[in-house]
């Protein structure tokens, strides 16, 4: 997305955050080893080497899902964005969760360099999360899910039509949570953590 000088602080923050989420989600999928290494290519982002999806369908799915959240992130409607991995019975086995807060009352100029410096640390930390994550079962699948603070009305926004309620199975017990990284730099705060089924969760 191109920067617009007349964007609101929330709009500029959402633009930076959407770009970050697209690269971060791609990095998570790469780390989990679901696809062969040849499905990705190395590139520079925030002066770090990251992995970008080469496969058109994979690249387009991540890009369209995340960019479709832009207007809702800007308005503070998106609470969490999750990368969920499922077993062959479509039961979640692992969730990478991004918890987002965009300060709606912030009125000053957004310092893009400061925000990017804070977000950059997530890419340094992500490879270390591999030791905290679970080995995925064969025939697993994954999806991007957004959790909204309030549901946008499809009748008032074409963007809302892209998002449909999910029938994803949920865990019956509170999950085990492992923090990975957090940052807070006005007007944005982001937390990244892992969720796994609780020890008392019924087995599939």
Long-range contacts (C-beta under 8 A, 24 or more apart in sequence): 1-67, 1-70, 3-112, 8-74, 9-106, 9-107, 9-108, 9-109, 9-110, 9-187, 10-74, 10-75, 10-76, 10-102, 10-103, 10-104, 10-106, 10-187, 11-74, 12-110, 12-112, 13-74, 13-102, 13-110, 13-115, 13-187, 13-188, 14-70, 14-71, 14-73, 14-74, 14-102, 15-70, 16-110, 16-112, 16-115, 16-116, 16-119, 16-188, 17-73, 17-100, 17-102, 17-119, 17-188, 17-190, 18-66, 18-67, 18-69, 18-70, 18-73, 20-119, 20-122, 21-66, 21-69, 21-81, 21-98, 22-62, 22-63, 22-66, 22-67, 23-50, 23-52, 23-123, 24-98, 24-122, 24-123, 24-126, 24-192, 25-62, 25-66, 25-81, 25-83, 25-144, 26-50, 26-51, 26-52, 26-53, 26-59, 26-62, 27-51, 27-123, 27-126, 28-83, 28-96, 28-126, 29-53, 29-58, 29-62, 29-83, 29-142, 31-126, 31-127, 31-129, 31-130, 31-133, 32-85, 32-133, 32-136, 32-142, 33-136, 34-136, 34-140, 34-142, 45-123, 46-116, 46-119, 46-120, 46-123, 47-120, 48-120, 48-123, 48-124, 50-123, 61-144, 62-144, 64-162, 65-144, 66-144, 68-159, 68-162, 68-163, 69-146, 70-159, 71-157, 71-159, 72-146, 72-148, 72-152, 72-159, 73-100, 73-102, 74-102, 75-104, 76-101, 76-102, 76-104, 76-149, 77-148, 77-149, 77-150, 77-152, 78-146, 78-147, 78-148, 78-149, 79-147, 79-148, 79-149, 80-146, 80-147, 81-144, 81-145, 81-146, 81-147, 82-144, 82-145, 82-146, 82-147, 83-142, 83-143, 83-144, 84-142, 84-143, 84-144, 84-145, 84-168, 85-136, 85-140, 85-141, 85-142, 86-140, 86-141, 86-142, 86-143, 87-137, 87-139, 87-140, 87-204, 88-137, 88-138, 88-139, 88-140, 89-204, 90-141, 90-168, 90-169, 91-169, 91-204, 92-168, 92-169, 92-170, 92-171, 92-197, 93-134, 93-136, 93-137, 93-140, 93-196, 93-197, 94-133, 94-134, 94-136, 94-194, 94-195, 94-196, 95-175, 95-194, 95-195, 95-196, 96-129, 96-192, 96-194, 97-191, 97-192, 97-193, 97-194, 97-195, 98-190, 98-191, 98-192, 99-190, 99-191, 99-192, 99-193, 100-188, 100-189, 100-190, 101-188, 101-189, 101-190, 102-187, 102-188, 103-186, 103-187, 103-188, 106-186, 106-187, 108-186, 110-187, 114-185, 115-185, 115-188, 118-183, 118-184, 118-185, 118-188, 119-183, 119-190, 121-181, 121-183, 122-180, 122-181, 122-183, 122-190, 122-192, 125-180, 125-181, 125-192, 126-180, 126-181, 128-180, 129-180, 129-194, 132-178, 132-180, 132-194, 133-194, 134-196, 143-168, 171-197, 171-198, 171-201, 172-201, 172-202, 173-197, 173-198, 173-200, 173-201, 174-198
